[in-house]
Amino acid sequence: MNTGLKITAFAAAVAATFGTAYGVGKGVDPVTSQKKPASEHGGHGGGEEAAAGEKGEKQGGGNAAEVPGGLQISERGYTLDLKTARIDAEKREQLRFTIVRDGGGKDGTGKGSTGKNVTAYEKEHDKELHLIVASRDLTTYRHLHPSRAADGTWSMPVELPEAGGYRVFADFKPKGAEEGLTLGADLAVAGKYDPAGLPAHNTKASVDGYEVGLKGELKPGKSAGLTLNVSKNGKPVTDLQPYLGSYGHLVALRSGDLAYLHVHPTGEPGDGRTKPGPGVSFEATAPSAGAYRLFLDFKHEGKVRTAAFTVHAGGSAGGEGAAESGDSGHAH
């Protein structure tokens, strides 16, 4: 992952047809979900260019906007090849994919592409690759860390709770590349399809007895501060544990096309100034105005949990509301 707020765009292709049953085969694995509720990270940073083969669109500020993260399956000579394009809901199946260094442009090293699987990566936040799986209605979310075989094939077992269209994001930095990138691909999950609406705006979330409050505003085209405060049984949690090199891990997805925004805290454990709670602060930039779903991973008492929020860029994040998030691990 990169250490800055980076937005990589991914194509918003959803499965073509849903009926009462979502007629798709098999395709994803370990992503846990949650029932529908009533800082920059290098290369994922706010306002940074998403080096892509496509031209950016115009955004609110009037300048040519960079393509948001995760909307593309190919970027800078790299392609996400999702071997498992479809899976069945509520079944544990193997999710497999590769990152291919292909032809037709410069990659992160400035050298020509080879058309081979990438087998060497830089570790970002303790991992070579971070995999995010989210349903298009943004009610199911998983942050996963698959295993890589010697030939460059990544895999892990996944079980998704509900049928429908999903987006798979691979967040990584090839060895020798100047910066990391996030690629996205569509995953179809077969079964009875019951689409949900975007969860209502909320700045308070509950998960496994923990309460998380969100303060700050997500602003389109501008870096803004967000602080998430964690408490348990009404008392502030002051002993959060490091997870992936920080006290909190935040991902934002834009409702509609699922543009990907990855943020990290403004400080890190051991820097002499960052406390282990109750507050975890981030700097984030939204690519445009609109609704976003925010997912915060935090670790306490040896377990990672996820709190989810729905906010609107350009509007205050200080409203009331509640959304439950998390189950075993850190999945929605």
C-alpha positions, 0 to 999 in steps of 0.5 A, a space after each residue: 500500500 502507499 503512504 498517502 491518500 490515493 484514489 485509484 479508479 475502477 470500472 463500475 461494471 456490475 453483473 448484467 442481469 439479476 432476476 429473483 436469482 443472481 445467475 452467476 457462477 463462482 468467484 470470490 472467497 474470504 470476504 465476510 459481510 454484515 447484514 444491511 444496517 437501518 492520511 494519506 496512504 502512499 499512492 492512495 493519497 488525497 489529491 495525488 495523481 492516479 497515473 492511469 492510461 485514461 484521461 481524468 474527467 473534470 471535477 468540482 474544482 474545475 481542474 482536470 481531475 485524476 481518475 479515482 482509485 480502483 475503477 480500472 482493471 489495468 493501469 501503468 502496465 499492470 493488470 488484475 487478472 481475476 481467475 475466479 470471476 463468480 462464486 456462490 453465496 454462502 459457500 466457502 470457495 477459493 478466490 484466485 487472481 494474478 497481477 500481470 505486468 503487461 505491454 502497452 505503456 510504462 510501468 512503475 519502474 519506467 521499463 517495458 512490460 513483460 506480460 508475466 505474473 508479478 512475483 516481487 512486491 514491496 511490503 506496504 503496511 506489513 503486507 505485500 498486497 491488500 485485498 478489499 472485497 465490497 458489495 455494490 450496495 456497500 453492505 458487505 465489506 472484507 479486508 483480506 490478505 491472500 497468500 502468494 504462490 511462487 508463480 505469482 498466483 494469489 489465493 485464499 478461501 472466501 465466503 460471501 453472505 449474499 448474492 449480487 455484484 461485488 468489486 475486488 480491489 488489489 492494493 499493492 506496490 511492485 518491487 522497484 516501482 516508484 509508487 503503488 496502485 490499486 486495481 479493481 475487477 468485478 466479482 459475481 456472487 450467485 444466489 437469490 438477489 435482494 439488493 439493499 439501499 445505501 445505509 443511512 447517514 451515520 457518525 456513530 457505529 457499534 460493533 462487538 460492544 465497542 462504540 466508534 464516533 466520527 468527527 470531521 468532514 469529508 470534502 470534495 477536492 480538499 484534504 480534510 481531517 477525520 477523527 474516529 474515537 473508540 470506546 467500550 462500555 462508555 469508557 474511552 479505549 486508550 490501549 488500541 493495538 497496532 494493526 498493519 503498522 498503525 492504530 487504524 485503517 480506513 477505506 472509503 468507497 464512493 456510492 455508485 461507482 465504488 471509487 476507492 479512497 484509501 487513507 491512513 492515520 496522521 501518525 503511527 505507533 512509536 513515533 513519540 506523539 501518536 497515542 493508542 486511542 481513543 482517537 485515530 486521526 486521518 487526512 482524506 480527500 474525496 474525489 467528488 461530492 456525493 455519498 461515501 461509505 467509510 470502513 474503519 479497521 481497528 485492533 483491540 484485545 487481540 481482535 480486529 473489528 470494523 466500524 462502518 459509516 455513511 457520510 456525504 462529501 461536502 456535508 458535515 460528518 457530525 450528524 447523529 445516527 447509528 450503524 452496526 458493523 463487524 462480526 468475527 474478524 474485521 468484516 462487514 
